[in-house]
Amino acid sequence: MAVSKLTCIYSALIPHNDDVTVTEDKINALIKGAGVNVEPFWPVLFAMALSNVNIASLICNAGVGGPAPAGGAAPASTAAPAEEKKRKQIKEESESEESNDDMGFGLFD
């Protein structure tokens, strides 16, 4: 199954690289030319999945954070401050625990 998927992926990237619309026929022609046996439903699925997708955007954003959440990704400007706030909160919590230890009170005193 992995060979079939990879074959279809590469067969879809070749026409995209030449600024040609990716279709089932073009994927099948490339697979046949490569001499690879692929289940007949894979080219259909890939052609349908890529028909309304900006392939260049998929390539540029591959591996960046995984799939987007259902509501869309948060803007970068709000993500960084929220993360910084979380770090500060964790730091404050660890400092407060350390300050309790310094007062001479302990669990086994």
DSSP file (Angstrom, degrees, kcal/mol; ACC not computed):
  #  RESIDUE AA STRUCTURE BP1 BP2  ACC     N-H-->O    O-->H-N    N-H-->O    O-->H-N    TCO  KAPPA ALPHA  PHI   PSI    X-CA   Y-CA   Z-CA
    1    1 A M     >        0   0    0      0, 0.0     4,-2.2     0, 0.0     5,-0.2   0.000 360.0 360.0 360.0 -39.5    0.0    0.0    0.0
    2    2 A A  H  >  +     0   0    0      1,-0.2     4,-2.6     2,-0.2     5,-0.2   0.872 360.0  52.5 -63.9 -36.5    2.8    2.4    0.8
    3    3 A V  H  > S+     0   0    0      2,-0.2     4,-2.5     1,-0.2    -1,-0.2   0.905 108.8  50.6 -65.3 -40.4    4.3    1.9   -2.6
    4    4 A S  H  > S+     0   0    0      2,-0.2     4,-2.1     1,-0.2    -2,-0.2   0.920 112.4  46.2 -63.0 -44.2    1.0    2.7   -4.3
    5    5 A K  H  X S+     0   0    0     -4,-2.2     4,-2.5     2,-0.2    -2,-0.2   0.938 114.0  47.3 -64.8 -46.8    0.6    5.9   -2.3
    6    6 A L  H  X S+     0   0    0     -4,-2.6     4,-2.7     1,-0.2     5,-0.2   0.894 110.4  53.0 -63.2 -39.1    4.2    7.0   -2.9
    7    7 A T  H  X S+     0   0    0     -4,-2.5     4,-2.3     1,-0.2    -1,-0.2   0.916 111.4  46.1 -61.5 -43.3    3.8    6.3   -6.6
    8    8 A C  H  X S+     0   0    0     -4,-2.1     4,-1.4     2,-0.2    -2,-0.2   0.880 111.4  52.4 -67.4 -37.9    0.7    8.4   -6.8
    9    9 A I  H  X S+     0   0    0     -4,-2.5     4,-1.9     2,-0.2     3,-0.5   0.962 113.5  42.6 -61.9 -51.1    2.3   11.2   -4.8
   10   10 A Y  H  X S+     0   0    0     -4,-2.7     4,-1.7     1,-0.2    -2,-0.2   0.880 112.4  54.5 -64.3 -36.7    5.3   11.3   -7.2
   11   11 A S  H  < S+     0   0    0     -4,-2.3    -1,-0.2    -5,-0.2    -2,-0.2   0.753 110.4  47.0 -68.9 -23.3    3.0   11.0  -10.2
   12   12 A A  H  X S+     0   0    0     -4,-1.4     4,-1.3    -3,-0.5    -1,-0.2   0.784 108.9  54.4 -84.6 -30.4    1.0   14.0   -9.0
   13   13 A L  H  X S+     0   0    0     -4,-1.9     4,-2.4     2,-0.2    -2,-0.2   0.831  98.9  62.8 -73.2 -31.3    4.1   16.1   -8.3
   14   14 A I  H  X S+     0   0    0     -4,-1.7     4,-1.0     2,-0.2    -1,-0.2   0.955 107.4  40.0 -63.3 -51.8    5.6   15.7  -11.8
   15   15 A P  H >4>S+     0   0    0      0, 0.0     5,-2.7     0, 0.0     3,-0.6   0.899 114.2  55.4 -64.0 -36.3    2.7   17.4  -13.7
   16   16 A H  H ><5S+     0   0    0     -4,-1.3     3,-1.9     1,-0.2    -2,-0.2   0.898 102.0  57.0 -60.9 -38.8    2.5   20.0  -10.9
   17   17 A N  H 3<5S+     0   0    0     -4,-2.4    -1,-0.2     1,-0.3    -3,-0.1   0.802 108.5  47.0 -62.1 -29.1    6.2   20.8  -11.4
   18   18 A D  T <<5S-     0   0    0     -4,-1.0    -1,-0.3    -3,-0.6    -2,-0.2   0.209 119.4-111.2 -95.7  14.4    5.4   21.6  -15.1
   19   19 A D  T < 5S+     0   0    0     -3,-1.9     2,-0.4     1,-0.2    -3,-0.2   0.865  72.7 140.4  56.7  40.0    2.4   23.7  -14.2
   20   20 A V      < -     0   0    0     -5,-2.7    -1,-0.2    -6,-0.1    -2,-0.1  -0.892  60.9-102.0-111.0 142.8    0.0   21.2  -15.6
   21   21 A T        -     0   0    0     -2,-0.4     2,-0.5    -3,-0.1     5,-0.1  -0.413  36.2-121.8 -64.3 133.8   -3.3   20.3  -14.0
   22   22 A V        +     0   0    0     28,-0.2     2,-0.3    -2,-0.1    -1,-0.1  -0.679  42.9 167.0 -81.1 120.9   -3.1   17.0  -12.1
   23   23 A T     >  -     0   0    0     -2,-0.5     4,-2.2     1,-0.1     5,-0.2  -0.854  49.4-108.9-129.6 166.4   -5.7   14.5  -13.4
   24   24 A E  H  > S+     0   0    0     -2,-0.3     4,-2.8     1,-0.2     5,-0.2   0.901 118.0  53.8 -60.7 -41.8   -6.3   10.8  -13.1
   25   25 A D  H  > S+     0   0    0      1,-0.2     4,-2.3     2,-0.2    -1,-0.2   0.893 109.3  47.3 -62.4 -40.5   -5.3   10.2  -16.7
   26   26 A K  H  > S+     0   0    0      2,-0.2     4,-2.0     1,-0.2    -1,-0.2   0.889 112.5  49.2 -69.8 -38.9   -1.9   11.9  -16.1
   27   27 A I  H  X S+     0   0    0     -4,-2.2     4,-2.3     2,-0.2    -2,-0.2   0.935 112.7  48.2 -63.7 -45.3   -1.3   10.0  -12.9
   28   28 A N  H  X S+     0   0    0     -4,-2.8     4,-2.6     1,-0.2    -2,-0.2   0.884 109.7  52.7 -62.7 -39.1   -2.1    6.7  -14.6
   29   29 A A  H  X S+     0   0    0     -4,-2.3     4,-2.3     1,-0.2    -1,-0.2   0.911 111.2  46.0 -64.5 -42.0    0.1    7.5  -17.6
   30   30 A L  H  X S+     0   0    0     -4,-2.0     4,-1.8     2,-0.2    -1,-0.2   0.891 112.6  50.2 -67.9 -39.2    3.1    8.2  -15.3
   31   31 A I  H  X>S+     0   0    0     -4,-2.3     5,-1.7     2,-0.2     4,-0.9   0.922 112.1  47.9 -63.7 -43.8    2.5    5.1  -13.3
   32   32 A K  H ><5S+     0   0    0     -4,-2.6     3,-0.6     1,-0.2    -2,-0.2   0.913 111.0  51.4 -63.3 -42.4    2.3    3.0  -16.4
   33   33 A G  H 3<5S+     0   0    0     -4,-2.3    -1,-0.2     1,-0.2    -2,-0.2   0.821 108.8  51.3 -63.5 -31.4    5.5    4.6  -17.7
   34   34 A A  H 3<5S-     0   0    0     -4,-1.8    -1,-0.2    -5,-0.1    -2,-0.2   0.665 107.5-128.7 -79.8 -16.2    7.2    3.8  -14.5
   35   35 A G  T <<5 +     0   0    0     -4,-0.9     2,-0.4    -3,-0.6    -3,-0.2   0.803  57.5 144.2  74.4  28.8    6.1    0.2  -14.7
   36   36 A V      < -     0   0    0     -5,-1.7     2,-0.6   -32,-0.0    -1,-0.3  -0.830  48.7-131.3-102.6 138.8    4.7    0.1  -11.2
   37   37 A N        +     0   0    0     -2,-0.4     2,-0.4    -5,-0.0    -5,-0.0  -0.806  33.3 173.6 -90.2 122.0    1.6   -1.9  -10.3
   38   38 A V        -     0   0    0     -2,-0.6    -2,-0.0   -31,-0.0    -7,-0.0  -0.972  40.2-102.4-128.7 140.8   -0.9    0.3   -8.3
   39   39 A E    >   -     0   0    0     -2,-0.4     3,-1.4     1,-0.1     0, 0.0  -0.390  38.0-121.1 -58.7 139.9   -4.4   -0.5   -7.2
   40   40 A P  T 3> S+     0   0    0      0, 0.0     4,-0.7     0, 0.0    -1,-0.1   0.666 105.4  62.2 -65.0 -17.1   -6.8    1.3   -9.6
   41   41 A F  H 3> S+     0   0    0      1,-0.2     4,-2.4     2,-0.1     5,-0.2   0.748  88.3  71.6 -81.3 -21.4   -8.5    3.3   -6.9
   42   42 A W  H <> S+     0   0    0     -3,-1.4     4,-2.7     1,-0.2     5,-0.3   0.939  96.7  47.1 -63.3 -49.1   -5.4    5.2   -5.8
   43   43 A P  H  > S+     0   0    0      0, 0.0     4,-2.4     0, 0.0    -1,-0.2   0.894 113.0  51.0 -59.9 -36.8   -5.0    7.4   -8.9
   44   44 A V  H  X S+     0   0    0     -4,-0.7     4,-2.4     2,-0.2     5,-0.2   0.942 111.7  46.8 -63.0 -47.1   -8.7    8.3   -8.7
   45   45 A L  H  X S+     0   0    0     -4,-2.4     4,-2.6     1,-0.2    -1,-0.2   0.913 113.8  47.3 -62.5 -43.7   -8.5    9.2   -5.0
   46   46 A F  H  X S+     0   0    0     -4,-2.7     4,-2.1     2,-0.2    -1,-0.2   0.913 112.1  49.7 -66.0 -42.0   -5.4   11.3   -5.5
   47   47 A A  H  X S+     0   0    0     -4,-2.4     4,-0.6    -5,-0.3    -1,-0.2   0.911 114.4  45.1 -62.9 -42.1   -6.8   13.2   -8.5
   48   48 A M  H >< S+     0   0    0     -4,-2.4     3,-0.7    -5,-0.2     4,-0.4   0.912 113.5  49.7 -67.2 -41.9  -10.0   13.9   -6.7
   49   49 A A  H 3< S+     0   0    0     -4,-2.6     3,-0.3     1,-0.2    -2,-0.2   0.843 116.4  41.3 -66.8 -33.3   -8.2   15.0   -3.5
   50   50 A L  H >< S+     0   0    0     -4,-2.1     3,-1.1    -5,-0.2    -1,-0.2   0.443  88.6  92.8 -95.1   0.0   -5.8   17.3   -5.4
   51   51 A S  T << S+     0   0    0     -3,-0.7    -1,-0.2    -4,-0.6    -2,-0.1   0.862 100.3  25.1 -64.4 -36.2   -8.4   18.8   -7.8
   52   52 A N  T 3  S+     0   0    0     -4,-0.4     2,-0.4    -3,-0.3    -1,-0.2  -0.020 104.5 101.5-117.4  29.6   -9.3   21.8   -5.5
   53   53 A V  S <  S-     0   0    0     -3,-1.1     2,-1.1     4,-0.0     3,-0.1  -0.909  72.4-125.7-119.8 142.0   -6.0   22.1   -3.6
   54   54 A N     >  -     0   0    0     -2,-0.4     4,-1.7     1,-0.2     3,-0.3  -0.745  25.7-169.1 -82.1 100.9   -3.1   24.4   -4.0
   55   55 A I  H  > S+     0   0    0     -2,-1.1     4,-2.4     1,-0.2     5,-0.2   0.861  82.6  58.2 -64.3 -37.1   -0.3   21.8   -4.3
   56   56 A A  H  > S+     0   0    0      1,-0.2     4,-2.4     2,-0.2    -1,-0.2   0.892 105.9  50.3 -60.2 -39.1    2.4   24.5   -4.0
   57   57 A S  H  > S+     0   0    0     -3,-0.3     4,-1.9     2,-0.2    -1,-0.2   0.887 108.8  51.8 -66.0 -39.2    1.0   25.4   -0.6
   58   58 A L  H  < S+     0   0    0     -4,-1.7     4,-0.3     2,-0.2    -2,-0.2   0.912 111.5  47.1 -62.1 -42.1    0.9   21.8    0.5
   59   59 A I  H >< S+     0   0    0     -4,-2.4     3,-1.0     1,-0.2    -2,-0.2   0.927 113.2  47.3 -66.4 -44.8    4.6   21.4   -0.4
   60   60 A C  H 3< S+     0   0    0     -4,-2.4    -1,-0.2     1,-0.2    -2,-0.2   0.810 118.2  41.2 -68.1 -29.6    5.7   24.6    1.3
   61   61 A N  T >< S+     0   0    0     -4,-1.9     3,-1.7    -5,-0.2    -1,-0.2   0.261  81.3 135.2-103.5  11.6    3.8   23.8    4.5
   62   62 A A  T <  S+     0   0    0     -3,-1.0     3,-0.1    -4,-0.3    -3,-0.1  -0.409  78.2   5.2 -64.7 129.6    4.6   20.1    4.7
   63   63 A G  T 3  S+     0   0    0      1,-0.2     2,-1.2    -2,-0.2    -1,-0.3   0.534  90.1 132.6  78.7   6.1    5.6   19.1    8.2
   64   64 A V  S <  S-     0   0    0     -3,-1.7    -1,-0.2     1,-0.2    -3,-0.0  -0.734  92.1 -37.6 -95.1  91.5    4.9   22.4    9.8
   65   65 A G  S    S-     0   0    0     -2,-1.2    -1,-0.2    -3,-0.1    -3,-0.1   0.502  94.3-102.7  78.2   4.0    2.8   21.7   12.9
   66   66 A G  S    S-     0   0    0      2,-0.0    -2,-0.1     0, 0.0     2,-0.0  -0.291  76.8  -7.3  75.8-164.8    0.8   18.8   11.4
   67   67 A P  S    S-     0   0    0      0, 0.0     0, 0.0     0, 0.0     0, 0.0  -0.302  79.3-106.0 -68.6 149.7   -2.8   19.2   10.3
   68   68 A A        -     0   0    0      1,-0.1    -3,-0.0     2,-0.1    -2,-0.0  -0.438  37.8-104.7 -72.8 146.3   -4.6   22.4   11.0
   69   69 A P    >   -     0   0    0      0, 0.0     3,-1.7     0, 0.0    -1,-0.1  -0.252  35.5-104.0 -64.8 161.7   -7.2   22.4   13.8
   70   70 A A  T 3  S+     0   0    0      1,-0.3     3,-0.1     2,-0.1    -2,-0.1   0.848 121.3  48.1 -58.9 -36.8  -10.8   22.4   12.7
   71   71 A G  T 3  S-     0   0    0      1,-0.3    -1,-0.3     3,-0.0     2,-0.1   0.453 121.7-101.4 -84.3   0.3  -11.3   26.1   13.6
   72   72 A G    <   -     0   0    0     -3,-1.7    -1,-0.3     2,-0.0     2,-0.1  -0.082  48.2 -59.9  95.6 159.5   -8.1   27.2   11.7
   73   73 A A        -     0   0    0     -3,-0.1     3,-0.1     1,-0.1    -5,-0.1  -0.453  53.9-111.2 -76.6 147.8   -4.7   28.0   13.1
   74   74 A A        -     0   0    0     -2,-0.1    -1,-0.1     1,-0.1     5,-0.1  -0.506  42.8 -95.4 -73.7 146.3   -4.3   30.8   15.5
   75   75 A P    >>  -     0   0    0      0, 0.0     4,-1.5     0, 0.0     3,-1.0  -0.297  30.3-120.5 -60.9 148.3   -2.4   33.8   14.2
   76   76 A A  H 3> S+     0   0    0      1,-0.3     4,-1.7     2,-0.2    -2,-0.1   0.814 109.4  63.9 -61.7 -30.7    1.3   33.8   15.0
   77   77 A S  H 34 S+     0   0    0      1,-0.2    -1,-0.3     2,-0.2    -3,-0.0   0.813 109.1  38.6 -66.7 -29.2    1.0   37.1   16.9
   78   78 A T  H <> S+     0   0    0     -3,-1.0     4,-1.4     2,-0.1    -1,-0.2   0.716 109.6  61.2 -91.8 -21.9   -1.3   35.6   19.5
   79   79 A A  H  X S+     0   0    0     -4,-1.5     4,-2.0     2,-0.2    -2,-0.2   0.911 101.5  51.2 -71.3 -41.8    0.4   32.2   19.8
   80   80 A A  H  X S+     0   0    0     -4,-1.7     4,-2.5     1,-0.2     5,-0.2   0.932 110.2  46.6 -66.2 -47.3    3.8   33.6   20.9
   81   81 A P  H  > S+     0   0    0      0, 0.0     4,-2.6     0, 0.0    -1,-0.2   0.885 111.8  52.2 -63.1 -35.7    2.5   35.7   23.8
   82   82 A A  H  X S+     0   0    0     -4,-1.4     4,-1.9     2,-0.2    -2,-0.2   0.906 111.3  46.7 -65.3 -40.2    0.3   32.9   25.1
   83   83 A E  H  X S+     0   0    0     -4,-2.0     4,-2.1     2,-0.2    -1,-0.2   0.903 112.3  50.0 -67.7 -40.3    3.2   30.5   25.1
   84   84 A E  H  X S+     0   0    0     -4,-2.5     4,-2.3     1,-0.2    -2,-0.2   0.896 109.4  51.9 -64.4 -40.3    5.4   33.1   26.9
   85   85 A K  H  X S+     0   0    0     -4,-2.6     4,-2.2     1,-0.2    -1,-0.2   0.897 108.5  51.3 -62.8 -40.2    2.6   33.6   29.5
   86   86 A K  H  X S+     0   0    0     -4,-1.9     4,-2.3     2,-0.2    -2,-0.2   0.908 109.2  50.3 -64.0 -42.2    2.5   29.9   30.1
   87   87 A R  H  X S+     0   0    0     -4,-2.1     4,-2.4     1,-0.2    -2,-0.2   0.913 110.3  49.8 -62.0 -42.2    6.3   29.8   30.6
   88   88 A K  H  X S+     0   0    0     -4,-2.3     4,-2.7     2,-0.2    -1,-0.2   0.902 109.8  51.3 -63.2 -40.8    6.1   32.6   33.1
   89   89 A Q  H  X S+     0   0    0     -4,-2.2     4,-2.3     2,-0.2    -1,-0.2   0.918 111.1  47.3 -63.4 -43.8    3.3   30.9   35.0
   90   90 A I  H  X S+     0   0    0     -4,-2.3     4,-2.2     1,-0.2    -1,-0.2   0.907 112.5  50.1 -63.7 -40.9    5.3   27.7   35.2
   91   91 A K  H  X S+     0   0    0     -4,-2.4     4,-2.2     1,-0.2    -2,-0.2   0.915 110.6  49.2 -63.8 -43.2    8.4   29.6   36.3
   92   92 A E  H  X S+     0   0    0     -4,-2.7     4,-2.4     1,-0.2    -1,-0.2   0.897 110.3  51.4 -63.3 -40.5    6.4   31.5   39.0
   93   93 A E  H  X S+     0   0    0     -4,-2.3     4,-1.9     1,-0.2    -1,-0.2   0.912 111.0  47.2 -63.6 -42.0    5.0   28.2   40.3
   94   94 A S  H  X S+     0   0    0     -4,-2.2     4,-1.9     1,-0.2    -1,-0.2   0.874 111.8  51.1 -69.3 -34.6    8.4   26.6   40.5
   95   95 A E  H  X S+     0   0    0     -4,-2.2     4,-2.2     2,-0.2    -2,-0.2   0.886 108.3  51.7 -67.6 -37.9    9.8   29.7   42.3
   96   96 A S  H  X S+     0   0    0     -4,-2.4     4,-1.6     2,-0.2    -2,-0.2   0.875 109.2  50.5 -67.7 -35.4    6.9   29.6   44.8
   97   97 A E  H  X S+     0   0    0     -4,-1.9     4,-1.4     1,-0.2    -1,-0.2   0.897 110.8  49.5 -66.2 -39.2    7.6   25.9   45.6
   98   98 A E  H  X S+     0   0    0     -4,-1.9     4,-1.5     1,-0.2    -2,-0.2   0.884 107.4  54.2 -66.5 -38.0   11.3   26.7   46.1
   99   99 A S  H  X S+     0   0    0     -4,-2.2     4,-0.6     1,-0.2    -1,-0.2   0.853 105.0  54.0 -67.5 -32.9   10.4   29.6   48.5
  100  100 A N  H ><>S+     0   0    0     -4,-1.6     5,-0.7     1,-0.2     3,-0.7   0.869 107.1  51.9 -66.3 -35.9    8.3   27.3   50.6
  101  101 A D  H ><5S+     0   0    0     -4,-1.4     3,-1.1     1,-0.2    -1,-0.2   0.839 104.3  57.2 -67.9 -32.8   11.3   25.0   51.0
  102  102 A D  H 3<5S+     0   0    0     -4,-1.5    -1,-0.2     1,-0.2    -2,-0.2   0.663  91.3  71.9 -73.3 -15.9   13.5   27.8   52.1
  103  103 A M  T <<5S-     0   0    0     -3,-0.7    -1,-0.2    -4,-0.6    -2,-0.2   0.515 112.4-110.2 -81.3  -3.4   11.2   28.7   55.0
  104  104 A G  T < 5S+     0   0    0     -3,-1.1     2,-0.4     1,-0.3    -3,-0.1   0.450  79.5 125.0  91.3  -1.7   12.3   25.6   56.9
  105  105 A F      < +     0   0    0     -5,-0.7    -1,-0.3     3,-0.0     2,-0.3  -0.775  32.4 162.1 -92.0 135.6    9.0   23.9   56.6
  106  106 A G    >   -     0   0    0     -2,-0.4     3,-0.9    -3,-0.1    -5,-0.0  -0.943  51.3-107.8-146.8 169.0    9.1   20.5   55.1
  107  107 A L  T 3  S+     0   0    0     -2,-0.3    -1,-0.1     1,-0.2    -2,-0.0   0.824 117.7  38.5 -68.3 -32.4    7.1   17.4   54.8
  108  108 A F  T 3         0   0    0      1,-0.2    -1,-0.2    -3,-0.0    -3,-0.0   0.082 360.0 360.0-111.2  23.4    9.3   15.4   57.2
  109  109 A D    <         0   0    0     -3,-0.9    -1,-0.2     0, 0.0    -2,-0.1   0.465 360.0 360.0 -80.5 360.0   10.1   18.1   59.8
